[in-house]
Amino acid sequence: MLNVWRARWMSLVSSTAFQYSPAVQARAFISLGTLAVSDVDDDLFYQMIVALKKVLSETKQSDTDLSMILSMLRCFAKLVPGLTAGSRFFSQLFWLGVALLQTGIMGLFIEAAELLKVALENMMPQGMFDERGVSSTLLSERTPMEEVSVQLDHMLSLSFDSSFSFSLAAILFKGMRHQYLKEAAGEALRSLLRITTQCKGGEGEMPANDTVYYDSLGYFLALIPLSTTPENFKKLLEDANTIPEPSKGPIPTEGRDLPQIPLALLGICDPTTALLSTAFISSVLTTAQIDDIETEIFYRILSDIGDKYPEVIALA
């Protein structure tokens, strides 16, 4: 009986959600996200994406009321776990979240980051990263949005093909300096770090390593501002599935000891990785407090890079 009533309400709410009516459409999408808890078919998602596209195309840059878009994004995030296994919309919703983050509209940041995170976390249990890993799988599924995505990449001087984790970390890090966005940014980065490390190049979940996995290095560096205490740094190493060897620097265990992050632990062993890391850290430092622990940690890393790759620091 309950299922019958849910189906009737779903039919009513769906018909309302897809009729342009600013007064009730936003509420209808919130209701739809609450009712559709399982077996969400691709046709429903396709209609929702078409509706979102219409709203986005009609929203002027000067508009400050984002309630309609926010309600749609929250509905998307709630419906993702109910998508049928192997749905093509998992990866498309991930890239939709990335594209909205790239726009720089901070009012959409939390919902866009949540959509990215939920899509990623529901792709992993289905084994969608088992063959090619996270970055290769997601890049191959970016084709339907490539025209718009490439334009956004060019505007922000990003290249997901050459540095996936650093590009994505740079987009999400914009929220790390905002008090109300920091939690959403940190959670998304932590999910990316954990899942990318666990799905190394299609090898499935791997035992702990003594070096941060290259494809997750950008996320690791971006999370350092949240990992400046010994306890938080240990949590970061756990998420990175990394156990440092004693020769690669001790893990601090007391009070205000600074985390030791040598290049060997980060896996910076070639000029290209050193240059990417230097560019990312330099960008992060432009918004850091001069006298904080985070700044000292990053400058130590830059100092080590300068000792080993002086030409990289000169170029940067």
PyMOL commands that set and color helices and strands:
alter all, ss='L'
color gray80, all
select helices_A, chain A and resi 2-17+25-35+42-58+67-82+89-102+106-123+133-140+143-156+164-173+182-198+200-202+214-222+224-226+230-239+246-248+263-266+271-285+293-308+310-315
alter helices_A, ss='H'
color red, helices_A
deselect
rebuild
show_as cartoon
